[in-house]
Amino acid sequence: MHLVGMLDSPYVRRVAVSLNLLGLPFTHESVSVFRHYERFQGINPVVKAPTLVTDGGVVLMDSTLILEHAEKLAGRSLAPDELSAHAQAQRLIGLALAACEKSVQIVYENQLRPQEKRHQPWLDRVNEQLLAAYRLIEAEIGDARMEDAEGWLFGPAPLQADITTAIAWTFTTRMLPDLLPADAFPALARLTARAEAQEAFKAWPYDG
């Protein structure tokens, strides 16, 4: 398999780390949707990161759909089995992906749109949506589970809720360092520090 996209994208990185944890071999090509548009277009005409080209030559896109296929290939899931835990994990993943989306919107607005064309009321709303997502995650993971140094959110090994939450927090705090002080989100900061110390994360670093 061949993964295409930059690792400073949380969507590309969650796929890379997940493929690693699932034990699925793949190659990676750092192609930017901005700087290498024509190169990316030659792989995927939609120019969407991440893109995964399967061993059979099928071009997949959207990190969640790619990971659904990857779990089929691996024959195992990165979600908890128990029904209520599965629902809670899906909720955390949804919140983390919402935080990624809002972070990207803020970055694009500030870095790509001319200042005179920025709409501050819209930007204020996106900021509040981002903060709401992280406040909810912090409230839900900041309990006794996170005090267990041997365990993760839903068991003894990191699952997709851990992966996506940690990668989202790394992305936001790197791209928007003044927006979310770590001391205001101690559980998120603690989870992320533990995750980033894992070999699967270090193999696919944010700035790799």
PAPA-290298 format. One record per atom (N, C-alpha, C): residue number from 1; residue in three letters; atom name; x, y, z. Coordinates in Angstrom, 2 decimals. Atoms other than C-alpha are relative to their C-alpha. Layout:
<nodes>
seq:type:atom:X:Y:Z
NUM:ala:CA:X:Y:Z;
...
</nodes>
This chain:
<nodes>
seq:type:atom:X:Y:Z
1:met:N:0.85:-1.19:0.00;
1:met:CA:0.00:0.00:0.00;
1:met:C:0.88:1.23:0.00;
2:his:N:-0.75:-1.24:0.12;
2:his:CA:1.07:3.57:-0.62;
2:his:C:-0.84:1.14:0.54;
3:leu:N:0.70:-1.11:-0.63;
3:leu:CA:0.02:6.46:1.63;
3:leu:C:0.58:1.31:-0.52;
4:val:N:-0.42:-1.27:0.58;
4:val:CA:0.15:9.94:0.13;
4:val:C:-0.54:1.15:0.85;
5:gly:N:0.41:-1.18:-0.76;
5:gly:CA:0.08:13.18:2.10;
5:gly:C:1.06:0.39:1.01;
6:met:N:-0.97:-0.54:-0.94;
6:met:CA:2.02:15.32:4.54;
6:met:C:-0.37:-0.40:1.43;
7:leu:N:0.25:0.43:-1.37;
7:leu:CA:2.42:14.19:8.14;
7:leu:C:-0.40:1.15:0.92;
8:asp:N:0.52:-1.08:-0.82;
8:asp:CA:1.61:17.66:9.42;
8:asp:C:-1.52:0.12:-0.13;
9:ser:N:1.45:0.15:0.03;
9:ser:CA:-1.96:16.79:8.41;
9:ser:C:-0.40:-1.04:1.04;
10:pro:N:0.42:1.00:-0.99;
10:pro:CA:-3.69:15.08:11.36;
10:pro:C:-0.70:-1.19:-0.63;
11:tyr:N:0.72:1.08:0.67;
11:tyr:CA:-5.73:13.02:8.92;
11:tyr:C:0.98:-1.00:-0.62;
12:val:N:-1.04:0.88:0.54;
12:val:CA:-2.66:11.65:7.15;
12:val:C:0.70:-0.73:1.13;
13:arg:N:-0.78:0.60:-1.09;
13:arg:CA:-0.86:11.05:10.42;
13:arg:C:-0.79:-1.06:0.75;
14:arg:N:0.77:1.03:-0.72;
14:arg:CA:-3.73:9.16:12.08;
14:arg:C:-0.05:-1.29:-0.81;
15:val:N:-0.05:1.19:0.83;
15:val:CA:-3.72:6.80:9.11;
15:val:C:1.35:-0.68:0.13;
16:ala:N:-1.33:0.60:-0.09;
16:ala:CA:0.05:6.29:9.26;
16:ala:C:0.22:-0.71:1.32;
17:val:N:-0.18:0.60:-1.32;
17:val:CA:0.11:5.62:13.00;
17:val:C:-0.89:-1.24:0.15;
18:ser:N:0.93:1.14:-0.11;
18:ser:CA:-2.94:3.33:12.78;
18:ser:C:0.48:-1.18:-0.83;
19:leu:N:-0.54:1.09:0.82;
19:leu:CA:-1.46:1.30:9.91;
19:leu:C:1.17:-0.67:0.71;
20:asn:N:-1.13:0.54:-0.76;
20:asn:CA:1.67:0.90:12.02;
20:asn:C:-0.49:-0.90:1.13;
21:leu:N:0.51:0.78:-1.14;
21:leu:CA:-0.28:-0.30:15.06;
21:leu:C:-0.76:-1.25:-0.45;
22:leu:N:0.69:1.18:0.54;
22:leu:CA:-2.30:-2.68:12.88;
22:leu:C:0.97:-0.99:-0.64;
23:gly:N:-1.00:0.89:0.58;
23:gly:CA:0.93:-4.19:11.57;
23:gly:C:-0.09:-0.13:-1.50;
24:leu:N:0.16:0.05:1.45;
24:leu:CA:0.17:-3.34:7.95;
24:leu:C:1.15:0.76:-0.68;
25:pro:N:-1.12:-0.69:0.67;
25:pro:CA:3.19:-2.55:5.74;
25:pro:C:-0.50:0.97:-1.06;
26:phe:N:0.36:-0.99:1.00;
26:phe:CA:3.01:0.54:3.56;
26:phe:C:1.18:0.91:-0.26;
27:thr:N:-0.98:-1.05:0.31;
27:thr:CA:5.14:3.14:1.85;
27:thr:C:-0.70:1.35:0.13;
28:his:N:0.58:-1.33:-0.20;
28:his:CA:4.66:6.85:2.35;
28:his:C:0.69:1.01:-0.91;
29:glu:N:-0.53:-1.06:0.84;
29:glu:CA:5.10:9.80:0.01;
29:glu:C:-0.53:1.34:0.49;
30:ser:N:0.39:-1.32:-0.50;
30:ser:CA:5.08:13.35:1.40;
30:ser:C:-0.30:0.92:-1.18;
31:val:N:0.45:-0.85:1.11;
31:val:CA:3.06:15.23:-1.20;
31:val:C:-1.00:1.00:0.57;
32:ser:N:0.86:-1.06:-0.49;
32:ser:CA:1.45:18.57:-0.40;
32:ser:C:-1.11:0.31:-1.00;
33:val:N:1.11:-0.37:0.88;
33:val:CA:-1.98:19.45:-1.75;
33:val:C:0.17:1.42:-0.53;
34:phe:N:-0.25:-1.37:0.45;
34:phe:CA:-0.67:23.02:-2.12;
34:phe:C:1.26:0.08:-0.86;
35:arg:N:-1.28:-0.18:0.69;
35:arg:CA:2.98:22.84:-3.12;
35:arg:C:0.22:-0.99:-1.14;
36:his:N:-0.21:1.05:1.01;
36:his:CA:2.76:19.64:-5.18;
36:his:C:-1.33:-0.38:-0.63;
37:tyr:N:1.36:0.26:0.44;
37:tyr:CA:-0.74:19.99:-6.58;
37:tyr:C:-0.04:-0.93:-1.21;
38:glu:N:0.04:0.81:1.22;
38:glu:CA:-0.01:18.51:-10.01;
38:glu:C:0.46:-1.43:0.27;
39:arg:N:-0.45:1.34:-0.37;
39:arg:CA:1.92:15.59:-8.51;
39:arg:C:-1.12:-0.77:0.70;
40:phe:N:1.10:0.64:-0.72;
40:phe:CA:-0.98:14.85:-6.15;
40:phe:C:-1.14:-0.32:-0.97;
41:gln:N:1.08:0.20:0.97;
41:gln:CA:-3.48:15.24:-8.99;
41:gln:C:0.25:-1.22:-0.87;
42:gly:N:-0.33:1.18:0.79;
42:gly:CA:-1.63:12.56:-10.92;
42:gly:C:-0.27:-1.30:0.73;
43:ile:N:0.30:1.19:-0.81;
43:ile:CA:-2.22:10.12:-8.04;
43:ile:C:-1.49:-0.09:0.26;
44:asn:N:1.42:-0.08:-0.33;
44:asn:CA:-5.71:11.24:-7.07;
44:asn:C:-0.54:1.31:-0.58;
45:pro:N:0.50:-1.23:0.63;
45:pro:CA:-7.53:13.73:-9.35;
45:pro:C:-0.78:0.91:0.93;
46:val:N:0.74:-0.82:-0.96;
46:val:CA:-9.59:14.92:-6.37;
46:val:C:0.96:0.82:0.88;
47:val:N:-1.04:-0.66:-0.79;
47:val:CA:-6.33:15.98:-4.64;
47:val:C:-0.45:0.14:1.45;
48:lys:N:0.45:0.03:-1.39;
48:lys:CA:-7.46:14.94:-1.16;
48:lys:C:0.97:-0.83:0.83;
49:ala:N:-0.90:0.70:-0.91;
49:ala:CA:-5.13:14.00:1.69;
49:ala:C:-0.78:-0.38:1.27;
50:pro:N:-0.90:1.00:0.57;
50:pro:CA:-4.78:11.38:2.86;
50:pro:C:-0.63:-0.73:-1.18;
51:thr:N:0.39:0.94:1.05;
51:thr:CA:-4.92:9.20:-0.20;
51:thr:C:0.78:-1.28:0.24;
52:leu:N:-0.65:1.30:-0.12;
52:leu:CA:-4.16:5.50:0.04;
52:leu:C:-0.23:-0.80:-1.27;
53:val:N:0.10:0.86:1.17;
53:val:CA:-3.40:3.38:-3.00;
53:val:C:0.20:-1.43:0.49;
54:thr:N:-0.07:1.36:-0.50;
54:thr:CA:-4.15:-0.25:-2.16;
54:thr:C:0.94:-0.84:-0.86;
55:asp:N:-0.84:0.92:0.76;
55:asp:CA:-2.05:-3.20:-3.30;
55:asp:C:-0.64:-0.33:-1.35;
56:gly:N:0.70:0.27:1.25;
56:gly:CA:-4.73:-3.72:-5.97;
56:gly:C:-0.16:1.22:-0.88;
57:gly:N:0.05:-1.20:0.81;
57:gly:CA:-4.36:-0.17:-7.22;
57:gly:C:-1.24:0.86:0.18;
58:val:N:1.19:-0.81:-0.27;
58:val:CA:-7.62:1.17:-5.77;
58:val:C:0.42:1.23:0.79;
59:val:N:-0.35:-1.26:-0.66;
59:val:CA:-7.32:4.83:-4.76;
59:val:C:-1.10:0.35:1.01;
60:leu:N:0.94:-0.31:-1.08;
60:leu:CA:-9.00:5.47:-1.39;
60:leu:C:0.31:1.38:0.55;
61:met:N:-0.20:-1.28:-0.65;
61:met:CA:-9.50:8.80:0.35;
61:met:C:-0.94:0.11:1.20;
62:asp:N:0.70:-0.23:-1.26;
62:asp:CA:-10.85:10.14:3.67;
62:asp:C:0.57:-0.94:1.05;
63:ser:N:-0.73:0.81:-0.98;
63:ser:CA:-8.98:8.96:6.75;
63:ser:C:-0.89:-1.06:0.66;
64:thr:N:0.87:0.97:-0.68;
64:thr:CA:-11.97:7.28:8.40;
64:thr:C:-0.32:-1.18:-0.91;
65:leu:N:0.30:1.09:0.93;
65:leu:CA:-12.84:5.27:5.28;
65:leu:C:1.25:-0.85:-0.26;
66:ile:N:-1.25:0.74:0.17;
66:ile:CA:-9.18:4.33:4.77;
66:ile:C:0.22:-0.93:1.19;
67:leu:N:-0.22:0.82:-1.20;
67:leu:CA:-8.99:3.09:8.36;
67:leu:C:-1.01:-1.13:0.11;
68:glu:N:0.98:1.10:0.03;
68:glu:CA:-12.18:1.07:7.97;
68:glu:C:0.51:-1.13:-0.89;
69:his:N:-0.57:1.01:0.90;
69:his:CA:-10.55:-0.72:5.03;
69:his:C:1.23:-0.65:0.63;
70:ala:N:-1.21:0.54:-0.62;
70:ala:CA:-7.28:-1.12:6.94;
70:ala:C:-0.34:-1.03:1.07;
71:glu:N:0.39:0.96:-1.03;
71:glu:CA:-9.05:-2.86:9.81;
71:glu:C:-0.52:-1.29:-0.63;
72:lys:N:0.41:1.20:0.73;
72:lys:CA:-10.65:-5.25:7.32;
72:lys:C:1.22:-0.81:-0.43;
73:leu:N:-1.22:0.67:0.42;
73:leu:CA:-7.20:-6.03:5.96;
73:leu:C:0.72:-0.66:1.16;
74:ala:N:-0.73:0.51:-1.16;
74:ala:CA:-5.70:-6.51:9.41;
74:ala:C:-0.76:-1.08:0.74;
75:gly:N:0.81:0.99:-0.71;
75:gly:CA:-8.58:-8.63:10.66;
75:gly:C:-0.20:0.34:1.45;
76:arg:N:0.27:-0.42:-1.37;
76:arg:CA:-8.87:-6.63:13.85;
76:arg:C:-0.31:1.49:0.01;
77:ser:N:0.48:-1.37:-0.09;
77:ser:CA:-10.26:-3.35:15.06;
77:ser:C:0.78:0.79:1.04;
78:leu:N:-0.57:-0.90:-0.99;
78:leu:CA:-8.85:-0.37:16.89;
78:leu:C:-1.09:0.68:0.82;
79:ala:N:1.12:-0.47:-0.82;
79:ala:CA:-12.21:0.12:18.61;
79:ala:C:-0.27:-1.02:1.09;
80:pro:N:0.35:0.96:-1.06;
80:pro:CA:-13.31:-1.43:21.92;
80:pro:C:-1.20:-0.85:-0.42;
81:asp:N:1.08:0.93:0.37;
81:asp:CA:-15.64:-4.43:21.65;
81:asp:C:-1.31:0.30:0.72;
82:glu:N:1.20:-0.18:-0.80;
82:glu:CA:-18.07:-3.61:24.45;
82:glu:C:-0.82:1.18:-0.53;
83:leu:N:0.87:-0.94:0.71;
83:leu:CA:-21.07:-1.64:23.15;
83:leu:C:0.08:1.41:0.56;
84:ser:N:-0.02:-1.35:-0.56;
84:ser:CA:-21.09:1.29:25.58;
84:ser:C:1.37:0.64:-0.15;
85:ala:N:-1.35:-0.53:0.20;
85:ala:CA:-17.31:1.66:25.37;
85:ala:C:0.21:0.40:-1.46;
86:his:N:-0.11:-0.32:1.42;
86:his:CA:-17.56:1.60:21.57;
86:his:C:-0.67:1.34:-0.30;
87:ala:N:0.70:-1.26:0.21;
87:ala:CA:-20.12:4.42:21.63;
87:ala:C:0.81:1.17:0.55;
88:gln:N:-0.80:-1.07:-0.59;
88:gln:CA:-17.93:6.47:23.97;
88:gln:C:1.26:0.28:-0.82;
89:ala:N:-1.19:-0.18:0.83;
89:ala:CA:-14.85:5.87:21.81;
89:ala:C:-0.35:0.76:-1.28;
90:gln:N:0.41:-0.69:1.22;
90:gln:CA:-16.74:6.95:18.69;
90:gln:C:-0.30:1.47:0.27;
91:arg:N:0.26:-1.39:-0.37;
91:arg:CA:-17.86:10.09:20.49;
91:arg:C:1.31:0.78:0.11;
92:leu:N:-1.28:-0.69:-0.15;
92:leu:CA:-14.27:10.99:21.43;
92:leu:C:0.68:0.21:-1.35;
93:ile:N:-0.59:-0.14:1.34;
93:ile:CA:-13.06:10.33:17.87;
93:ile:C:-0.72:1.12:-0.76;
94:gly:N:0.76:-1.04:0.68;
94:gly:CA:-15.86:12.52:16.52;
94:gly:C:0.37:1.39:0.51;
95:leu:N:-0.40:-1.29:-0.56;
95:leu:CA:-14.94:15.34:18.90;
95:leu:C:1.41:0.38:-0.46;
96:ala:N:-1.38:-0.29:0.42;
96:ala:CA:-11.25:15.04:18.01;
96:ala:C:0.06:0.38:-1.47;
97:leu:N:0.03:-0.35:1.42;
97:leu:CA:-12.00:15.09:14.28;
97:leu:C:-0.65:1.37:-0.22;
98:ala:N:0.58:-1.34:0.08;
98:ala:CA:-14.23:18.13:14.79;
98:ala:C:1.04:1.05:0.38;
99:ala:N:-1.06:-0.92:-0.40;
99:ala:CA:-11.33:19.81:16.60;
99:ala:C:1.02:0.17:-1.13;
100:cys:N:-0.90:-0.09:1.14;
100:cys:CA:-9.07:18.98:13.64;
100:cys:C:-0.59:0.90:-1.08;
101:glu:N:0.66:-0.77:1.06;
101:glu:CA:-11.58:20.43:11.18;
101:glu:C:0.00:1.49:0.34;
102:lys:N:0.05:-1.41:-0.39;
102:lys:CA:-11.98:23.66:13.15;
102:lys:C:1.40:0.60:0.04;
103:ser:N:-1.38:-0.49:0.01;
103:ser:CA:-8.21:23.97:13.59;
103:ser:C:0.44:0.34:-1.41;
104:val:N:-0.36:-0.23:1.40;
104:val:CA:-7.71:23.64:9.85;
104:val:C:-0.69:1.25:-0.53;
105:gln:N:0.72:-1.18:0.47;
105:gln:CA:-10.39:26.26:9.19;
105:gln:C:0.64:1.29:0.52;
106:ile:N:-0.64:-1.19:-0.57;
106:ile:CA:-8.68:28.73:11.53;
106:ile:C:1.35:0.25:-0.68;
107:val:N:-1.29:-0.16:0.66;
107:val:CA:-5.27:28.07:9.99;
107:val:C:-0.18:0.55:-1.41;
108:tyr:N:0.23:-0.47:1.37;
108:tyr:CA:-6.61:28.51:6.45;
108:tyr:C:-0.45:1.46:-0.01;
109:glu:N:0.51:-1.37:-0.04;
109:glu:CA:-8.47:31.67:7.41;
109:glu:C:1.12:1.00:0.27;
110:asn:N:-1.07:-0.92:-0.40;
110:asn:CA:-5.39:33.23:9.00;
110:asn:C:1.18:0.02:-0.97;
111:gln:N:-1.20:0.09:0.82;
111:gln:CA:-2.76:32.02:6.56;
111:gln:C:-0.25:0.13:-1.50;
112:leu:N:0.27:0.02:1.43;
112:leu:CA:-4.47:31.80:3.18;
112:leu:C:-0.92:1.13:-0.47;
113:arg:N:0.94:-1.04:0.43;
113:arg:CA:-7.24:34.38:3.15;
113:arg:C:0.59:1.39:0.28;
114:pro:N:-0.48:-1.37:-0.25;
114:pro:CA:-6.24:38.04:2.72;
114:pro:C:-0.71:0.61:1.20;
115:gln:N:0.54:-0.54:-1.24;
115:gln:CA:-6.77:39.96:5.95;
115:gln:C:-1.28:0.80:-0.23;
116:glu:N:1.17:-0.84:0.25;
116:glu:CA:-9.28:42.35:4.38;
116:glu:C:-1.24:-0.82:-0.35;
117:lys:N:1.13:0.85:0.36;
117:lys:CA:-11.46:39.39:3.37;
117:lys:C:-0.41:-0.96:1.13;
118:arg:N:0.36:0.86:-1.12;
118:arg:CA:-11.55:37.65:6.76;
118:arg:C:-1.28:0.48:0.65;
119:his:N:1.28:-0.32:-0.65;
119:his:CA:-14.93:37.49:8.47;
119:his:C:0.12:-0.36:1.48;
120:gln:N:-0.29:0.25:-1.40;
120:gln:CA:-14.27:37.87:12.19;
120:gln:C:-1.12:-0.71:0.75;
121:pro:N:1.05:0.74:-0.71;
121:pro:CA:-17.73:36.74:13.43;
121:pro:C:0.04:-1.50:-0.31;
122:trp:N:-0.11:1.42:0.34;
122:trp:CA:-17.30:33.47:11.52;
122:trp:C:1.21:-0.62:0.69;
123:leu:N:-1.20:0.51:-0.64;
123:leu:CA:-13.76:33.06:12.86;
123:leu:C:-0.22:-0.17:1.50;
124:asp:N:0.32:0.11:-1.43;
124:asp:CA:-15.00:33.70:16.42;
124:asp:C:-0.84:-1.25:0.27;
125:arg:N:0.85:1.19:-0.18;
125:arg:CA:-17.63:30.99:15.99;
125:arg:C:0.81:-1.28:-0.13;
126:val:N:-0.84:1.19:0.17;
126:val:CA:-15.08:28.48:14.71;
126:val:C:0.92:-0.19:1.20;
127:asn:N:-0.82:0.09:-1.21;
127:asn:CA:-12.79:29.29:17.63;
127:asn:C:-0.78:-0.61:1.15;
128:glu:N:0.82:0.52:-1.10;
128:glu:CA:-15.62:28.59:20.06;
128:glu:C:-0.34:-1.47:-0.22;
129:gln:N:0.25:1.41:0.29;
129:gln:CA:-16.45:25.31:18.31;
129:gln:C:1.23:-0.85:0.33;
130:leu:N:-1.24:0.72:-0.32;
130:leu:CA:-12.81:24.26:18.62;
130:leu:C:0.17:-0.15:1.50;
131:leu:N:-0.14:0.05:-1.46;
131:leu:CA:-12.68:25.14:22.31;
131:leu:C:-1.05:-0.94:0.61;
132:ala:N:1.05:0.88:-0.51;
132:ala:CA:-15.98:23.34:22.90;
132:ala:C:0.38:-1.46:-0.16;
133:ala:N:-0.40:1.39:0.24;
133:ala:CA:-14.65:20.14:21.34;
133:ala:C:1.05:-0.44:1.01;
134:tyr:N:-1.06:0.39:-0.93;
134:tyr:CA:-11.52:20.13:23.49;
134:tyr:C:-0.46:0.04:1.46;
135:arg:N:0.53:0.00:-1.37;
135:arg:CA:-13.40:21.07:26.66;
135:arg:C:-0.77:-1.28:0.29;
136:leu:N:0.76:1.24:-0.18;
136:leu:CA:-15.72:18.11:26.14;
136:leu:C:0.93:-1.20:0.10;
137:ile:N:-0.96:1.11:-0.09;
137:ile:CA:-12.80:15.75:25.49;
137:ile:C:0.68:0.01:1.35;
138:glu:N:-0.69:-0.11:-1.30;
138:glu:CA:-10.97:17.03:28.56;
138:glu:C:-0.87:-0.50:1.14;
139:ala:N:0.92:0.42:-1.06;
139:ala:CA:-14.03:16.52:30.75;
139:ala:C:-0.21:-1.50:0.00;
140:glu:N:0.32:1.42:0.10;
140:glu:CA:-14.58:12.99:29.46;
140:glu:C:1.19:-0.91:0.24;
141:ile:N:-1.17:0.86:-0.24;
141:ile:CA:-11.01:11.69:29.65;
141:ile:C:0.70:0.33:1.31;
142:gly:N:-0.70:-0.39:-1.23;
142:gly:CA:-9.97:13.53:32.81;
142:gly:C:-0.54:-0.69:1.23;
143:asp:N:0.47:0.75:-1.15;
143:asp:CA:-11.03:10.78:35.17;
143:asp:C:1.04:-1.04:0.38;
144:ala:N:-0.95:0.96:-0.54;
144:ala:CA:-9.43:7.80:36.88;
144:ala:C:0.69:-0.82:-1.07;
145:arg:N:-0.63:0.81:1.05;
145:arg:CA:-8.75:5.98:33.62;
145:arg:C:1.35:0.56:-0.39;
146:met:N:-1.24:-0.62:0.43;
146:met:CA:-6.06:8.49:32.76;
146:met:C:1.08:-0.02:1.07;
147:glu:N:-0.99:0.08:-1.06;
147:glu:CA:-4.37:8.02:36.12;
147:glu:C:0.72:-1.35:-0.01;
148:asp:N:-0.61:1.33:0.09;
148:asp:CA:-3.51:4.40:35.24;
148:asp:C:1.12:0.05:-1.02;
149:ala:N:-1.16:-0.13:0.89;
149:ala:CA:0.00:4.59:33.80;
149:ala:C:0.15:-1.20:-0.92;
150:glu:N:-0.13:1.20:0.81;
150:glu:CA:-0.36:1.06:32.40;
150:glu:C:-1.09:-0.13:-1.04;
151:gly:N:1.13:0.17:0.90;
151:gly:CA:-3.60:1.59:30.57;
151:gly:C:-0.25:1.23:-0.85;
152:trp:N:0.38:-1.08:0.86;
152:trp:CA:-5.16:3.74:27.88;
152:trp:C:-1.48:0.27:0.20;
153:leu:N:1.39:-0.39:-0.23;
153:leu:CA:-8.66:5.11:27.44;
153:leu:C:-0.94:-1.19:0.09;
154:phe:N:0.93:1.12:0.05;
154:phe:CA:-10.28:1.78:26.65;
154:phe:C:0.68:-1.36:0.11;
155:gly:N:-0.66:1.28:-0.16;
155:gly:CA:-7.78:-0.90:27.55;
155:gly:C:1.50:0.15:0.17;
156:pro:N:-1.44:-0.01:-0.27;
156:pro:CA:-4.12:-1.85:27.91;
156:pro:C:0.85:0.52:-1.16;
157:ala:N:-0.75:-0.47:1.16;
157:ala:CA:-3.11:-0.67:24.42;
157:ala:C:-0.74:1.18:-0.63;
158:pro:N:0.68:-1.13:0.65;
158:pro:CA:-3.83:2.55:22.48;
158:pro:C:-0.90:-0.47:-1.13;
159:leu:N:0.96:0.27:1.05;
159:leu:CA:-6.90:2.35:20.28;
159:leu:C:-0.26:1.30:-0.78;
160:gln:N:0.19:-1.16:0.87;
160:gln:CA:-8.30:4.77:17.71;
160:gln:C:-0.38:1.26:0.76;
161:ala:N:0.35:-1.19:-0.80;
161:ala:CA:-9.76:7.08:20.36;
161:ala:C:1.25:0.67:0.54;
162:asp:N:-1.26:-0.55:-0.48;
162:asp:CA:-6.29:7.50:21.86;
162:asp:C:0.79:0.63:-1.13;
163:ile:N:-0.80:-0.46:1.14;
163:ile:CA:-4.62:7.86:18.47;
163:ile:C:-0.51:1.34:-0.53;
164:thr:N:0.55:-1.19:0.62;
164:thr:CA:-6.97:10.45:17.01;
164:thr:C:-0.01:1.19:0.95;
165:thr:N:0.01:-1.08:-0.98;
165:thr:CA:-7.31:12.47:20.21;
165:thr:C:1.39:0.60:0.17;
166:ala:N:-1.37:-0.49:-0.19;
166:ala:CA:-3.55:12.71:20.72;
166:ala:C:0.51:0.74:-1.24;
167:ile:N:-0.47:-0.63:1.24;
167:ile:CA:-2.83:13.53:17.07;
167:ile:C:-0.70:1.33:-0.22;
168:ala:N:0.73:-1.27:0.12;
168:ala:CA:-5.54:16.21:17.06;
168:ala:C:0.61:1.05:0.91;
169:trp:N:-0.55:-0.97:-0.96;
169:trp:CA:-4.10:17.84:20.18;
169:trp:C:1.39:0.46:-0.45;
170:thr:N:-1.32:-0.40:0.51;
170:thr:CA:-0.56:17.78:18.75;
170:thr:C:-0.15:0.99:-1.14;
171:phe:N:0.19:-0.87:1.15;
171:phe:CA:-1.80:19.35:15.52;
171:phe:C:-0.44:1.40:0.42;
172:thr:N:0.52:-1.31:-0.39;
172:thr:CA:-3.78:22.13:17.18;
172:thr:C:1.03:0.81:0.78;
173:thr:N:-0.96:-0.75:-0.81;
173:thr:CA:-1.11:23.04:19.71;
173:thr:C:1.23:0.40:-0.78;
174:arg:N:-1.12:-0.40:0.85;
174:arg:CA:1.56:23.11:17.02;
174:arg:C:-0.40:1.12:-0.96;
175:met:N:0.43:-0.98:0.98;
175:met:CA:-0.48:25.14:14.53;
175:met:C:-0.58:1.26:0.64;
176:leu:N:0.64:-1.13:-0.68;
176:leu:CA:-2.29:27.38:17.03;
176:leu:C:0.51:0.05:1.44;
177:pro:N:-0.60:0.16:-1.33;
177:pro:CA:0.10:27.51:20.01;
177:pro:C:-0.53:0.95:1.06;
178:asp:N:0.47:-0.96:-0.99;
178:asp:CA:-1.46:30.53:21.68;
178:asp:C:-1.47:-0.18:0.37;
179:leu:N:1.44:0.13:-0.19;
179:leu:CA:-5.02:29.29:21.60;
179:leu:C:-0.37:-0.93:1.15;
180:leu:N:0.37:1.03:-0.97;
180:leu:CA:-4.97:26.27:23.93;
180:leu:C:1.16:-0.27:0.96;
181:pro:N:-1.07:0.26:-0.96;
181:pro:CA:-2.67:26.44:26.97;
181:pro:C:-0.12:-1.40:0.59;
182:ala:N:0.02:1.40:-0.47;
182:ala:CA:-1.69:22.92:28.06;
182:ala:C:-0.49:-0.11:1.43;
183:asp:N:0.40:0.12:-1.40;
183:asp:CA:-2.28:23.70:31.73;
183:asp:C:-1.51:0.10:0.18;
184:ala:N:1.46:-0.04:-0.07;
184:ala:CA:-5.96:24.27:30.95;
184:ala:C:-0.62:-1.32:-0.43;
185:phe:N:0.47:1.29:0.48;
185:phe:CA:-6.25:20.78:29.45;
185:phe:C:0.99:-1.08:0.44;
186:pro:N:-1.05:0.91:-0.48;
186:pro:CA:-4.07:18.56:31.67;
186:pro:C:-0.17:-1.45:-0.45;
187:ala:N:0.21:1.39:0.42;
187:ala:CA:-5.69:15.24:30.74;
187:ala:C:0.38:-0.19:-1.47;
188:leu:N:-0.37:0.06:1.41;
188:leu:CA:-5.32:15.95:27.03;
188:leu:C:1.51:0.07:-0.18;
189:ala:N:-1.46:-0.12:0.10;
189:ala:CA:-1.72:17.04:27.48;
189:ala:C:0.69:-1.27:0.47;
190:arg:N:-0.60:1.22:-0.53;
190:arg:CA:-0.96:13.93:29.54;
190:arg:C:-0.16:-1.17:-0.97;
191:leu:N:0.24:1.06:0.98;
191:leu:CA:-2.57:11.54:27.06;
191:leu:C:0.90:0.16:-1.21;
192:thr:N:-0.80:-0.25:1.20;
192:thr:CA:-0.77:13.18:24.15;
192:thr:C:1.48:-0.27:0.24;
193:ala:N:-1.41:0.24:-0.31;
193:ala:CA:2.62:13.07:25.85;
193:ala:C:0.30:-1.50:0.04;
194:arg:N:-0.19:1.46:-0.04;
194:arg:CA:2.21:9.33:26.50;
194:arg:C:-0.06:-0.58:-1.40;
195:ala:N:0.15:0.52:1.36;
195:ala:CA:1.04:8.69:22.95;
195:ala:C:1.22:0.34:-0.85;
196:glu:N:-1.13:-0.42:0.84;
196:glu:CA:3.83:10.68:21.32;
196:glu:C:1.30:-0.71:0.38;
197:ala:N:-1.19:0.76:-0.41;
197:ala:CA:6.36:8.62:23.29;
197:ala:C:-0.01:-1.43:-0.52;
198:gln:N:0.10:1.34:0.53;
198:gln:CA:5.13:5.40:21.65;
198:gln:C:0.74:-0.11:-1.34;
199:glu:N:-0.80:0.19:1.21;
199:glu:CA:7.20:3.92:18.82;
199:glu:C:-0.82:0.26:-1.27;
200:ala:N:0.83:-0.20:1.20;
200:ala:CA:4.28:4.00:16.36;
200:ala:C:-0.18:1.49:-0.30;
201:phe:N:0.12:-1.44:0.20;
201:phe:CA:3.96:7.75:16.89;
201:phe:C:1.34:0.60:-0.40;
202:lys:N:-1.33:-0.54:0.30;
202:lys:CA:7.70:8.44:16.85;
202:lys:C:0.43:-0.39:-1.43;
203:ala:N:-0.34:0.40:1.37;
203:ala:CA:7.97:6.51:13.57;
203:ala:C:-0.64:0.91:-1.04;
204:trp:N:0.73:-0.87:0.93;
204:trp:CA:5.50:8.96:11.98;
204:trp:C:-0.25:1.33:0.70;
205:pro:N:0.12:-1.24:-0.77;
205:pro:CA:6.17:12.33:13.65;
205:pro:C:-0.72:1.09:-0.75;
206:tyr:N:0.75:-1.13:0.58;
206:tyr:CA:4.16:15.48:13.08;
206:tyr:C:0.84:0.74:-1.03;
207:asp:N:-0.85:-0.75:0.91;
207:asp:CA:7.12:17.16:11.41;
207:asp:C:0.87:-0.91:-0.84;
208:gly:N:-0.79:0.96:0.77;
208:gly:CA:8.32:14.06:9.60;
208:gly:C:-0.08:0.23:-1.49;
</nodes>
